[in-house]
């Protein structure tokens, strides 16, 4: 009986060892799979962080361009205001010159008429 018992124990031990080995293999396989998944996630995370950094840089560049455009628009508004003011001053000056010209022209006509009348009266006498 002892021979049969030891043989049977030996089979049980072999079965237990095989089960332990299977568990180790499964555990190691799961561990390896988990590591691979973790590495994949890490790579994906790194990729997303890189894309986020690019997006942030692009956003910052766009914000800078918008600020530059805003400053240029403000400067253009100031320039337009100055040009409108200058144009109004020129219009007023032109109106003054026109009025002076018309006044001088009227005075010249008046003088010419008086001169003509003086000459004509002198001839008529």
N, CA, C and O atoms as a printed pandas DataFrame, in Angstrom:
     atom_number atom_name residue_name chain_id  residue_number  x_coord  y_coord  z_coord
0              1         N          UNK        A               1    0.765   -1.169    0.000
1              2        CA          UNK        A               1    0.000    0.000    0.000
2              3         C          UNK        A               1    0.822    1.255    0.000
3              4         O          UNK        A               1    0.462    2.291   -0.559
4              5         N          UNK        A               2    1.886    1.113    0.623
5              6        CA          UNK        A               2    2.744    2.273    0.657
6              7         C          UNK        A               2    3.248    2.623   -0.722
7              8         O          UNK        A               2    3.431    3.803   -1.020
8              9         N          UNK        A               3    3.471    1.677   -1.545
9             10        CA          UNK        A               3    3.926    1.967   -2.901
10            11         C          UNK        A               3    2.834    2.639   -3.694
11            12         O          UNK        A               3    3.094    3.564   -4.463
12            13         N          UNK        A               4    1.641    2.189   -3.514
13            14        CA          UNK        A               4    0.533    2.784   -4.244
14            15         C          UNK        A               4    0.273    4.187   -3.712
15            16         O          UNK        A               4    0.027    5.114   -4.483
16            17         N          UNK        A               5    0.329    4.336   -2.415
17            18        CA          UNK        A               5    0.106    5.648   -1.822
18            19         C          UNK        A               5    1.147    6.650   -2.263
19            20         O          UNK        A               5    0.828    7.805   -2.542
20            21         N          UNK        A               6    2.400    6.210   -2.328
21            22        CA          UNK        A               6    3.439    7.141   -2.729
22            23         C          UNK        A               6    3.322    7.464   -4.204
23            24         O          UNK        A               6    3.613    8.583   -4.629
24            25         N          UNK        A               7    2.899    6.492   -4.978
25            26        CA          UNK        A               7    2.728    6.740   -6.398
26            27         C          UNK        A               7    1.584    7.722   -6.595
27            28         O          UNK        A               7    1.669    8.638   -7.413
28            29         N          UNK        A               8    0.543    7.526   -5.856
29            30        CA          UNK        A               8   -0.610    8.391   -5.960
30            31         C          UNK        A               8   -0.263    9.803   -5.487
31            32         O          UNK        A               8   -0.715   10.778   -6.088
32            33         N          UNK        A               9    0.506    9.928   -4.454
33            34        CA          UNK        A               9    0.946   11.228   -3.973
34            35         C          UNK        A               9    1.793   11.912   -5.002
35            36         O          UNK        A               9    1.700   13.120   -5.219
36            37         N          UNK        A              10    2.576   11.158   -5.597
37            38        CA          UNK        A              10    3.444   11.699   -6.611
38            39         C          UNK        A              10    2.620   12.257   -7.763
39            40         O          UNK        A              10    2.965   13.296   -8.325
40            41         N          UNK        A              11    1.547   11.583   -8.115
41            42        CA          UNK        A              11    0.658   12.097   -9.166
42            43         C          UNK        A              11   -0.046   13.367   -8.698
43            44         O          UNK        A              11   -0.229   14.311   -9.466
44            45         N          UNK        A              12   -0.437   13.374   -7.422
45            46        CA          UNK        A              12   -1.076   14.566   -6.866
46            47         C          UNK        A              12   -0.100   15.731   -6.860
47            48         O          UNK        A              12   -0.458   16.860   -7.197
48            49         N          UNK        A              13    1.149   15.441   -6.468
49            50        CA          UNK        A              13    2.168   16.486   -6.462
50            51         C          UNK        A              13    2.402   17.001   -7.872
51            52         O          UNK        A              13    2.535   18.204   -8.098
52            53         N          UNK        A              14    2.450   16.065   -8.819
53            54        CA          UNK        A              14    2.642   16.476  -10.210
54            55         C          UNK        A              14    1.476   17.343  -10.668
55            56         O          UNK        A              14    1.663   18.344  -11.359
56            57         N          UNK        A              15    0.291   16.948  -10.280
57            58        CA          UNK        A              15   -0.896   17.702  -10.659
58            59         C          UNK        A              15   -0.864   19.093  -10.029
59            60         O          UNK        A              15   -1.191   20.084  -10.682
60            61         N          UNK        A              16   -0.466   19.163   -8.749
61            62        CA          UNK        A              16   -0.368   20.442   -8.052
62            63         C          UNK        A              16    0.720   21.301   -8.680
63            64         O          UNK        A              16    0.540   22.503   -8.880
64            65         N          UNK        A              17    1.858   20.668   -8.990
65            66        CA          UNK        A              17    2.941   21.413   -9.636
66            67         C          UNK        A              17    2.503   21.942  -11.002
67            68         O          UNK        A              17    2.822   23.071  -11.373
68            69         N          UNK        A              18    1.782   21.126  -11.730
69            70        CA          UNK        A              18    1.296   21.543  -13.050
70            71         C          UNK        A              18    0.315   22.697  -12.899
71            72         O          UNK        A              18    0.317   23.640  -13.691
72            73         N          UNK        A              19   -0.523   22.609  -11.868
73            74        CA          UNK        A              19   -1.494   23.683  -11.632
74            75         C          UNK        A              19   -0.780   24.965  -11.241
75            76         O          UNK        A              19   -1.118   26.045  -11.726
76            77         N          UNK        A              20    0.225   24.843  -10.350
77            78        CA          UNK        A              20    1.014   26.012   -9.953
78            79         C          UNK        A              20    1.711   26.611  -11.160
79            80         O          UNK        A              20    1.754   27.831  -11.322
80            81         N          UNK        A              21    2.245   25.766  -11.988
81            82        CA          UNK        A              21    2.934   26.219  -13.188
82            83         C          UNK        A              21    1.961   26.940  -14.122
83            84         O          UNK        A              21    2.290   27.973  -14.706
84            85         N          UNK        A              22    0.766   26.380  -14.249
85            86        CA          UNK        A              22   -0.248   27.002  -15.104
86            87         C          UNK        A              22   -0.652   28.359  -14.550
87            88         O          UNK        A              22   -0.818   29.325  -15.294
88            89         N          UNK        A              23   -0.808   28.419  -13.221
89            90        CA          UNK        A              23   -1.165   29.690  -12.585
90            91         C          UNK        A              23   -0.054   30.703  -12.799
91            92         O          UNK        A              23   -0.317   31.857  -13.135
92            93         N          UNK        A              24    1.217   30.262  -12.600
93            94        CA          UNK        A              24    2.356   31.152  -12.820
94            95         C          UNK        A              24    2.382   31.637  -14.262
95            96         O          UNK        A              24    2.584   32.823  -14.527
96            97         N          UNK        A              25    2.177   30.718  -15.184
97            98        CA          UNK        A              25    2.191   31.077  -16.598
98            99         C          UNK        A              25    1.070   32.060  -16.904
99           100         O          UNK        A              25    1.271   33.056  -17.598
100          101         N          UNK        A              26   -0.117   31.765  -16.374
101          102        CA          UNK        A              26   -1.260   32.653  -16.583
102          103         C          UNK        A              26   -0.993   34.006  -15.955
103          104         O          UNK        A              26   -1.243   35.050  -16.557
104          105         N          UNK        A              27   -0.471   33.967  -14.710
105          106        CA          UNK        A              27   -0.170   35.217  -14.018
106          107         C          UNK        A              27    0.893   35.998  -14.766
107          108         O          UNK        A              27    0.769   37.210  -14.943
108          109         N          UNK        A              28    1.929   35.316  -15.202
109          110        CA          UNK        A              28    2.998   35.993  -15.940
110          111         C          UNK        A              28    2.472   36.517  -17.273
111          112         O          UNK        A              28    2.849   37.600  -17.718
112          113         N          UNK        A              29    1.597   35.737  -17.903
113          114        CA          UNK        A              29    0.996   36.193  -19.153
114          115         C          UNK        A              29    0.133   37.417  -18.922
115          116         O          UNK        A              29    0.179   38.379  -19.688
116          117         N          UNK        A              30   -0.656   37.371  -17.858
117          118        CA          UNK        A              30   -1.499   38.517  -17.515
118          119         C          UNK        A              30   -0.632   39.719  -17.166
119          120         O          UNK        A              30   -0.923   40.850  -17.554
120          121         N          UNK        A              31    0.432   39.452  -16.431
121          122        CA          UNK        A              31    1.362   40.515  -16.049
122          123         C          UNK        A              31    1.994   41.126  -17.295
123          124         O          UNK        A              31    2.105   42.346  -17.414
124          125         N          UNK        A              32    2.399   40.278  -18.203
125          126        CA          UNK        A              32    3.002   40.741  -19.452
126          127         C          UNK        A              32    1.989   41.535  -20.274
127          128         O          UNK        A              32    2.310   42.585  -20.831
128          129         N          UNK        A              33    0.760   41.019  -20.341
129          130        CA          UNK        A              33   -0.295   41.743  -21.062
130          131         C          UNK        A              33   -0.557   43.100  -20.419
131          132         O          UNK        A              33   -0.724   44.107  -21.107
132          133         N          UNK        A              34   -0.588   43.110  -19.092
133          134        CA          UNK        A              34   -0.823   44.362  -18.367
134          135         C          UNK        A              34    0.302   45.350  -18.634
135          136         O          UNK        A              34    0.058   46.541  -18.826
136          137         N          UNK        A              35    1.532   44.853  -18.646
137          138        CA          UNK        A              35    2.688   45.717  -18.936
138          139         C          UNK        A              35    2.585   46.304  -20.339
139          140         O          UNK        A              35    2.839   47.489  -20.558
140          141         N          UNK        A              36    2.204   45.441  -21.285
141          142        CA          UNK        A              36    2.064   45.906  -22.659
142          143         C          UNK        A              36    0.957   46.956  -22.764
143          144         O          UNK        A              36    1.105   47.959  -23.462
144          145         N          UNK        A              37   -0.147   46.715  -22.067
145          146        CA          UNK        A              37   -1.232   47.692  -22.079
146          147         C          UNK        A              37   -0.782   49.000  -21.445
147          148         O          UNK        A              37   -1.088   50.085  -21.941
148          149         N          UNK        A              38   -0.043   48.880  -20.332
149          150        CA          UNK        A              38    0.453   50.071  -19.652
150          151         C          UNK        A              38    1.406   50.840  -20.563
151          152         O          UNK        A              38    1.335   52.066  -20.642
152          153         N          UNK        A              39    2.293   50.130  -21.245
153          154        CA          UNK        A              39    3.203   50.785  -22.183
154          155         C          UNK        A              39    2.423   51.466  -23.305
155          156         O          UNK        A              39    2.752   52.582  -23.706
156          157         N          UNK        A              40    1.397   50.797  -23.807
157          158        CA          UNK        A              40    0.555   51.388  -24.853
158          159         C          UNK        A              40   -0.131   52.648  -24.365
159          160         O          UNK        A              40   -0.179   53.655  -25.071
160          161         N          UNK        A              41   -0.666   52.586  -23.143
161          162        CA          UNK        A              41   -1.327   53.758  -22.582
162          163         C          UNK        A              41   -0.342   54.899  -22.364
163          164         O          UNK        A              41   -0.657   56.065  -22.599
164          165         N          UNK        A              42    0.856   54.542  -21.910
165          166        CA          UNK        A              42    1.877   55.562  -21.678
166          167         C          UNK        A              42    2.243   56.246  -22.999
167          168         O          UNK        A              42    2.377   57.468  -23.067
168          169         N          UNK        A              43    2.402   55.424  -24.050
169          170        CA          UNK        A              43    2.717   55.995  -25.367
170          171         C          UNK        A              43    1.573   56.885  -25.854
171          172         O          UNK        A              43    1.807   57.967  -26.392
172          173         N          UNK        A              44    0.350   56.426  -25.663
173          174        CA          UNK        A              44   -0.820   57.215  -26.071
174          175         C          UNK        A              44   -0.886   58.517  -25.274
175          176         O          UNK        A              44   -1.186   59.578  -25.822
176          177         N          UNK        A              45   -0.601   58.422  -23.964
177          178        CA          UNK        A              45   -0.592   59.613  -23.111
178          179         C          UNK        A              45    0.471   60.590  -23.587
179          180         O          UNK        A              45    0.211   61.789  -23.688
180          181         N          UNK        A              46    1.676   60.085  -23.883
181          182        CA          UNK        A              46    2.751   60.945  -24.375
182          183         C          UNK        A              46    2.357   61.614  -25.690
183          184         O          UNK        A              46    2.630   62.794  -25.905
184          185         N          UNK        A              47    1.715   60.847  -26.561
185          186        CA          UNK        A              47    1.274   61.381  -27.847
186          187         C          UNK        A              47    0.234   62.488  -27.638
187          188         O          UNK        A              47    0.302   63.542  -28.270
188          189         N          UNK        A              48   -0.725   62.236  -26.748
189          190        CA          UNK        A              48   -1.753   63.237  -26.464
190          191         C          UNK        A              48   -1.158   64.490  -25.827
191          192         O          UNK        A              48   -1.566   65.606  -26.147
192          193         N          UNK        A              49   -0.190   64.306  -24.924
193          194        CA          UNK        A              49    0.464   65.457  -24.299
194          195         C          UNK        A              49    1.231   66.276  -25.332
195          196         O          UNK        A              49    1.242   67.505  -25.269
196          197         N          UNK        A              50    1.872   65.595  -26.284
197          198        CA          UNK        A              50    2.587   66.290  -27.352
198          199         C          UNK        A              50    1.609   67.083  -28.224
199          200         O          UNK        A              50    1.876   68.231  -28.580
200          201         N          UNK        A              51    0.477   66.464  -28.565
201          202        CA          UNK        A              51   -0.537   67.160  -29.356
202          203         C          UNK        A              51   -1.113   68.340  -28.582
203          204         O          UNK        A              51   -1.374   69.396  -29.159
204          205         N          UNK        A              52   -1.310   68.165  -27.284
205          206        CA          UNK        A              52   -1.806   69.248  -26.445
206          207         C          UNK        A              52   -0.810   70.402  -26.417
207          208         O          UNK        A              52   -1.202   71.566  -26.497
208          209         N          UNK        A              53    0.473   70.083  -26.303
209          210        CA          UNK        A              53    1.508   71.120  -26.303
210          211         C          UNK        A              53    1.504   71.871  -27.637
211          212         O          UNK        A              53    1.620   73.096  -27.664
212          213         N          UNK        A              54    1.370   71.132  -28.742
213          214        CA          UNK        A              54    1.309   71.779  -30.061
214          215         C          UNK        A              54    0.094   72.693  -30.149
215          216         O          UNK        A              54    0.179   73.811  -30.656
216          217         N          UNK        A              55   -1.026   72.208  -29.652
217          218        CA          UNK        A              55   -2.256   73.001  -29.678
218          219         C          UNK        A              55   -2.098   74.260  -28.838
219          220         O          UNK        A              55   -2.532   75.339  -29.240
220          221         N          UNK        A              56   -1.480   74.119  -27.678
221          222        CA          UNK        A              56   -1.258   75.292  -26.819
222          223         C          UNK        A              56   -0.346   76.301  -27.505
223          224         O          UNK        A              56   -0.594   77.506  -27.455
224          225         N          UNK        A              57    0.721   75.800  -28.150
225          226        CA          UNK        A              57    1.622   76.713  -28.866
226          227         C          UNK        A              57    0.874   77.425  -29.990
227          228         O          UNK        A              57    1.026   78.633  -30.176
228          229         N          UNK        A              58    0.074   76.683  -30.731
229          230        CA          UNK        A              58   -0.702   77.276  -31.826
230          231         C          UNK        A              58   -1.681   78.315  -31.281
231          232         O          UNK        A              58   -1.868   79.376  -31.877
232          233         N          UNK        A              59   -2.304   78.001  -30.140
233          234        CA          UNK        A              59   -3.248   78.938  -29.519
234          235         C          UNK        A              59   -2.521   80.207  -29.085
235          236         O          UNK        A              59   -3.021   81.313  -29.291
236          237         N          UNK        A              60   -1.345   80.051  -28.487
237          238        CA          UNK        A              60   -0.564   81.206  -28.057
238          239         C          UNK        A              60   -0.141   82.054  -29.251
239          240         O          UNK        A              60   -0.187   83.283  -29.193
240          241         N          UNK        A              61    0.273   81.397  -30.336
241          242        CA          UNK        A              61    0.659   82.137  -31.539
242          243         C          UNK        A              61   -0.538   82.878  -32.126
243          244         O          UNK        A              61   -0.417   84.027  -32.551
244          245         N          UNK        A              62   -1.672   82.230  -32.146
245          246        CA          UNK        A              62   -2.884   82.859  -32.661
246          247         C          UNK        A              62   -3.276   84.051  -31.791
247          248         O          UNK        A              62   -3.657   85.101  -32.307
248          249         N          UNK        A              63   -3.182   83.889  -30.481
249          250        CA          UNK        A              63   -3.508   84.984  -29.563
250          251         C          UNK        A              63   -2.575   86.168  -29.804
251          252         O          UNK        A              63   -3.010   87.320  -29.786
252          253         N          UNK        A              64   -1.303   85.886  -30.027
253          254        CA          UNK        A              64   -0.333   86.949  -30.296
254          255         C          UNK        A              64   -0.671   87.664  -31.608
255          256         O          UNK        A              64   -0.614   88.891  -31.688
256          257         N          UNK        A              65   -1.024   86.884  -32.632
257          258        CA          UNK        A              65   -1.399   87.486  -33.920
258          259         C          UNK        A              65   -2.661   88.332  -33.777
259          260         O          UNK        A              65   -2.764   89.405  -34.373
260          261         N          UNK        A              66   -3.616   87.852  -32.990
261          262        CA          UNK        A              66   -4.839   88.621  -32.770
262          263         C          UNK        A              66   -4.546   89.927  -32.036
263          264         O          UNK        A              66   -5.121   90.967  -32.357
264          265         N          UNK        A              67   -3.653   89.871  -31.054
265          266        CA          UNK        A              67   -3.271   91.091  -30.340
266          267         C          UNK        A              67   -2.592   92.067  -31.286
267          268         O          UNK        A              67   -2.865   93.267  -31.238
268          269         N          UNK        A              68   -1.707   91.565  -32.151
269          270        CA          UNK        A              68   -1.051   92.423  -33.139
270          271         C          UNK        A              68   -2.081   93.048  -34.075
271          272         O          UNK        A              68   -2.008   94.238  -34.382
272          273         N          UNK        A              69   -3.036   92.246  -34.524
273          274        CA          UNK        A              69   -4.078   92.751  -35.419
274          275         C          UNK        A              69   -4.927   93.808  -34.707
275          276         O          UNK        A              69   -5.317   94.812  -35.303
276          277         N          UNK        A              70   -5.204   93.567  -33.433
277          278        CA          UNK        A              70   -5.992   94.527  -32.660
278          279         C          UNK        A              70   -5.252   95.859  -32.540
279          280         O          UNK        A              70   -5.833   96.927  -32.732
280          281         N          UNK        A              71   -3.954   95.775  -32.219
281          282        CA          UNK        A              71   -3.158   97.003  -32.115
282          283         C          UNK        A              71   -3.109   97.728  -33.460
283          284         O          UNK        A              71   -3.207   98.954  -33.508
284          285         N          UNK        A              72   -2.957   96.977  -34.546
285          286        CA          UNK        A              72   -2.927   97.580  -35.884
286          287         C          UNK        A              72   -4.265   98.251  -36.198
287          288         O          UNK        A              72   -4.296   99.332  -36.785
288          289         N          UNK        A              73   -5.359   97.616  -35.810
289          290        CA          UNK        A              73   -6.685   98.200  -36.047
290          291         C          UNK        A              73   -6.857   99.490  -35.241
291          292         O          UNK        A              73   -7.405  100.472  -35.742
292          293         N          UNK        A              74   -6.386   99.480  -33.993
293          294        CA          UNK        A              74   -6.467  100.695  -33.175
294          295         C          UNK        A              74   -5.641  101.813  -33.787
295          296         O          UNK        A              74   -6.074  102.965  -33.826
296          297         N          UNK        A              75   -4.437  101.467  -34.269
297          298        CA          UNK        A              75   -3.580  102.469  -34.900
298          299         C          UNK        A              75   -4.237  102.995  -36.178
299          300         O          UNK        A              75   -4.179  104.191  -36.464
300          301         N          UNK        A              76   -4.859  102.100  -36.940
301          302        CA          UNK        A              76   -5.553  102.515  -38.165
302          303         C          UNK        A              76   -6.698  103.468  -37.823
303          304         O          UNK        A              76   -6.915  104.457  -38.523
304          305         N          UNK        A              77   -7.430  103.169  -36.747
305          306        CA          UNK        A              77   -8.512  104.066  -36.324
306          307         C          UNK        A              77   -7.970  105.441  -35.959
307          308         O          UNK        A              77   -8.567  106.458  -36.314
308          309         N          UNK        A              78   -6.842  105.479  -35.253
309          310        CA          UNK        A              78   -6.229  106.756  -34.896
310          311         C          UNK        A              78   -5.812  107.513  -36.151
311          312         O          UNK        A              78   -6.029  108.720  -36.257
312          313         N          UNK        A              79   -5.215  106.799  -37.100
313          314        CA          UNK        A              79   -4.774  107.421  -38.347
314          315         C          UNK        A              79   -5.970  107.953  -39.127
315          316         O          UNK        A              79   -5.932  109.066  -39.652
316          317         N          UNK        A              80   -7.029  107.157  -39.201
317          318        CA          UNK        A              80   -8.240  107.601  -39.903
318          319         C          UNK        A              80   -8.804  108.852  -39.235
319          320         O          UNK        A              80   -9.214  109.792  -39.916
320          321         N          UNK        A              81   -8.823  108.862  -37.908
321          322        CA          UNK        A              81   -9.305  110.038  -37.179
322          323         C          UNK        A              81   -8.464  111.268  -37.488
323          324         O          UNK        A              81   -8.999  112.354  -37.712
324          325         N          UNK        A              82   -7.143  111.094  -37.500
325          326        CA          UNK        A              82   -6.250  112.217  -37.805
326          327         C          UNK        A              82   -6.461  112.695  -39.241
327          328         O          UNK        A              82   -6.476  113.898  -39.502
328          329         N          UNK        A              83   -6.624  111.757  -40.167
329          330        CA          UNK        A              83   -6.859  112.132  -41.568
330          331         C          UNK        A              83   -8.193  112.856  -41.736
331          332         O          UNK        A              83   -8.283  113.832  -42.481
332          333         N          UNK        A              84   -9.221  112.383  -41.049
333          334        CA          UNK        A              84  -10.519  113.062  -41.119
334          335         C          UNK        A              84  -10.420  114.476  -40.565
335          336         O          UNK        A              84  -11.009  115.404  -41.119
336          337         N          UNK        A              85   -9.682  114.643  -39.482
337          338        CA          UNK        A              85   -9.498  115.971  -38.893
338          339         C          UNK        A              85   -8.749  116.880  -39.863
339          340         O          UNK        A              85   -9.129  118.034  -40.061
340          341         N          UNK        A              86   -7.681  116.354  -40.468
341          342        CA          UNK        A              86   -6.917  117.136  -41.447
342          343         C          UNK        A              86   -7.785  117.498  -42.645
343          344         O          UNK        A              86   -7.727  118.624  -43.140
344          345         N          UNK        A              87   -8.578  116.559  -43.105
345          346        CA          UNK        A              87   -9.468  116.812  -44.237
346          347         C          UNK        A              87  -10.474  117.907  -43.900
347          348         O          UNK        A              87  -10.746  118.775  -44.729
348          349         N          UNK        A              88  -11.020  117.871  -42.704
349          350        CA          UNK        A              88  -11.965  118.903  -42.280
350          351         C          UNK        A              88  -11.280  120.270  -42.219
351          352         O          UNK        A              88  -11.859  121.275  -42.632
352          353         N          UNK        A              89  -10.053  120.307  -41.705
353          354        CA          UNK        A              89   -9.299  121.566  -41.658
354          355         C          UNK        A              89   -9.031  122.081  -43.068
355          356         O          UNK        A              89   -9.151  123.278  -43.330
356          357         N          UNK        A              90   -8.667  121.174  -43.975
357          358        CA          UNK        A              90   -8.432  121.572  -45.368
358          359         C          UNK        A              90   -9.723  122.080  -46.014
359          360         O          UNK        A              90   -9.698  123.048  -46.773
360          361         N          UNK        A              91  -10.835  121.435  -45.717
361          362        CA          UNK        A              91  -12.115  121.876  -46.264
362          363         C          UNK        A              91  -12.451  123.286  -45.773
363          364         O          UNK        A              91  -12.906  124.130  -46.545
364          365         N          UNK        A              92  -12.219  123.530  -44.478
365          366        CA          UNK        A              92  -12.486  124.860  -43.925
366          367         C          UNK        A              92  -11.558  125.897  -44.545
367          368         O          UNK        A              92  -11.989  126.998  -44.888
368          369         N          UNK        A              93  -10.269  125.538  -44.688
369          370        CA          UNK        A              93   -9.310  126.465  -45.305
370          371         C          UNK        A              93   -9.712  126.745  -46.750
371          372         O          UNK        A              93   -9.652  127.887  -47.208
372          373         N          UNK        A              94  -10.117  125.707  -47.459
373          374        CA          UNK        A              94  -10.547  125.875  -48.846
374          375         C          UNK        A              94  -11.770  126.786  -48.919
375          376         O          UNK        A              94  -11.867  127.629  -49.811
376          377         N          UNK        A              95  -12.685  126.621  -47.999
377          378        CA          UNK        A              95  -13.883  127.471  -47.961
378          379         C          UNK        A              95  -13.496  128.925  -47.683
379          380         O          UNK        A              95  -14.048  129.845  -48.286
380          381         N          UNK        A              96  -12.543  129.125  -46.767
381          382        CA          UNK        A              96  -12.076  130.490  -46.474
382          383         C          UNK        A              96  -11.440  131.109  -47.715
383          384         O          UNK        A              96  -11.719  132.259  -48.054
384          385         N          UNK        A              97  -10.576  130.335  -48.396
385          386        CA          UNK        A              97   -9.923  130.840  -49.603
386          387         C          UNK        A              97  -10.959  131.165  -50.677
387          388         O          UNK        A              97  -10.848  132.174  -51.374
388          389         N          UNK        A              98  -11.952  130.314  -50.802
389          390        CA          UNK        A              98  -13.011  130.542  -51.791
390          391         C          UNK        A              98  -13.749  131.843  -51.466
391          392         O          UNK        A              98  -13.994  132.671  -52.343
392          393         N          UNK        A              99  -14.099  132.006  -50.180
393          394        CA          UNK        A              99  -14.801  133.228  -49.766
394          395         C          UNK        A              99  -13.936  134.458  -50.005
395          396         O          UNK        A              99  -14.430  135.484  -50.473
396          397         N          UNK        A             100  -12.636  134.358  -49.684
397          398        CA          UNK        A             100  -11.728  135.484  -49.917
398          399         C          UNK        A             100  -11.617  135.781  -51.411
399          400         O          UNK        A             100  -11.591  136.939  -51.827
400          401         N          UNK        A             101  -11.551  134.719  -52.205
401          402        CA          UNK        A             101  -11.451  134.903  -53.662
402          403         C          UNK        A             101  -12.702  135.594  -54.201
403          404         O          UNK        A             101  -12.621  136.542  -54.982
404          405         N          UNK        A             102  -13.853  135.097  -53.767
405          406        CA          UNK        A             102  -15.102  135.693  -54.223
406          407         C          UNK        A             102  -15.213  137.137  -53.757
407          408         O          UNK        A             102  -15.696  137.998  -54.493
408          409         N          UNK        A             103  -14.768  137.398  -52.538
409          410        CA          UNK        A             103  -14.793  138.764  -52.016
410          411         C          UNK        A             103  -13.851  139.654  -52.818
411          412         O          UNK        A             103  -14.205  140.774  -53.187
412          413         N          UNK        A             104  -12.644  139.145  -53.087
413          414        CA          UNK        A             104  -11.672  139.922  -53.874
414          415         C          UNK        A             104  -12.176  140.103  -55.298
415          416         O          UNK        A             104  -12.018  141.172  -55.887
416          417         N          UNK        A             105  -12.775  139.073  -55.842
417          418        CA          UNK        A             105  -13.310  139.145  -57.198
418          419         C          UNK        A             105  -14.428  140.192  -57.255
419          420         O          UNK        A             105  -14.514  140.978  -58.199
420          421         N          UNK        A             106  -15.279  140.184  -56.228
421          422        CA          UNK        A             106  -16.354  141.182  -56.149
422          423         C          UNK        A             106  -15.781  142.583  -56.029
423          424         O          UNK        A             106  -16.262  143.518  -56.668
424          425         N          UNK        A             107  -14.743  142.721  -55.200
425          426        CA          UNK        A             107  -14.101  144.027  -55.027
426          427         C          UNK        A             107  -13.467  144.473  -56.334
427          428         O          UNK        A             107  -13.547  145.647  -56.695
428          429         N          UNK        A             108  -12.834  143.543  -57.047
429          430        CA          UNK        A             108  -12.214  143.879  -58.333
430          431         C          UNK        A             108  -13.277  144.310  -59.336
431          432         O          UNK        A             108  -13.081  145.273  -60.077
432          433         N          UNK        A             109  -14.385  143.608  -59.361
433          434        CA          UNK        A             109  -15.471  143.981  -60.275
434          435         C          UNK        A             109  -16.006  145.357  -59.915
435          436         O          UNK        A             109  -16.285  146.184  -60.783
436          437         N          UNK        A             110  -16.141  145.581  -58.617
437          438        CA          UNK        A             110  -16.633  146.881  -58.167
438          439         C          UNK        A             110  -15.670  147.993  -58.564
439          440         O          UNK        A             110  -16.085  149.054  -59.031
440          441         N          UNK        A             111  -14.384  147.738  -58.373
441          442        CA          UNK        A             111  -13.363  148.723  -58.766
442          443         C          UNK        A             111  -13.389  148.907  -60.279
443          444         O          UNK        A             111  -13.312  150.029  -60.779
444          445         N          UNK        A             112  -13.499  147.803  -60.996
445          446        CA          UNK        A             112  -13.522  147.879  -62.461
446          447         C          UNK        A             112  -14.741  148.658  -62.934
447          448         O          UNK        A             112  -14.646  149.468  -63.856
448          449         N          UNK        A             113  -15.886  148.414  -62.304
449          450        CA          UNK        A             113  -17.101  149.147  -62.677
450          451         C          UNK        A             113  -16.921  150.624  -62.387
451          452         O          UNK        A             113  -17.265  151.462  -63.220
452          453         N          UNK        A             114  -16.384  150.960  -61.214
453          454        CA          UNK        A             114  -16.155  152.376  -60.863
454          455         C          UNK        A             114  -15.165  153.013  -61.826
455          456         O          UNK        A             114  -15.359  154.149  -62.259
456          457         N          UNK        A             115  -14.119  152.295  -62.157
457          458        CA          UNK        A             115  -13.124  152.811  -63.102
458          459         C          UNK        A             115  -13.758  153.022  -64.466
459          460         O          UNK        A             115  -13.540  154.038  -65.127
460          461         N          UNK        A             116  -14.556  152.026  -64.873
461          462        CA          UNK        A             116  -15.226  152.127  -66.157
462          463         C          UNK        A             116  -16.169  153.329  -66.163
463          464         O          UNK        A             116  -16.215  154.100  -67.122
464          465         N          UNK        A             117  -16.924  153.468  -65.060
465          466        CA          UNK        A             117  -17.837  154.610  -64.965
466          467         C          UNK        A             117  -17.065  155.915  -64.969
467          468         O          UNK        A             117  -17.499  156.877  -65.604
468          469         N          UNK        A             118  -15.941  155.979  -64.282
469          470        CA          UNK        A             118  -15.132  157.196  -64.237
470          471         C          UNK        A             118  -14.615  157.515  -65.630
471          472         O          UNK        A             118  -14.667  158.658  -66.084
472          473         N          UNK        A             119  -14.107  156.467  -66.308
473          474        CA          UNK        A             119  -13.579  156.688  -67.657
474          475         C          UNK        A             119  -14.729  157.066  -68.594
475          476         O          UNK        A             119  -14.592  157.995  -69.391
476          477         N          UNK        A             120  -15.840  156.373  -68.511
477          478        CA          UNK        A             120  -16.974  156.633  -69.377
478          479         C          UNK        A             120  -17.543  158.026  -69.110
479          480         O          UNK        A             120  -17.890  158.749  -70.044
480          481         N          UNK        A             121  -17.637  158.405  -67.814
481          482        CA          UNK        A             121  -18.111  159.746  -67.464
482          483         C          UNK        A             121  -17.140  160.794  -67.974
483          484         O          UNK        A             121  -17.554  161.865  -68.417
484          485         N          UNK        A             122  -15.853  160.493  -67.913
485          486        CA          UNK        A             122  -14.834  161.432  -68.401
486          487         C          UNK        A             122  -14.936  161.610  -69.901
487          488         O          UNK        A             122  -14.713  162.709  -70.408
488          489         N          UNK        A             123  -15.258  160.579  -70.603
489          490        CA          UNK        A             123  -15.404  160.651  -72.054
490          491         C          UNK        A             123  -16.715  161.348  -72.426
491          492         O          UNK        A             123  -16.798  162.050  -73.434
492          493         N          UNK        A             124  -17.715  161.143  -71.606
493          494        CA          UNK        A             124  -19.013  161.729  -71.895
494          495         C          UNK        A             124  -18.986  163.224  -71.641
495          496         O          UNK        A             124  -19.817  163.924  -72.220
496          497         N          UNK        A             125  -18.183  163.718  -70.900
497          498        CA          UNK        A             125  -18.132  165.150  -70.617
498          499         C          UNK        A             125  -17.372  165.832  -71.633
499          500         O          UNK        A             125  -17.213  167.051  -71.572
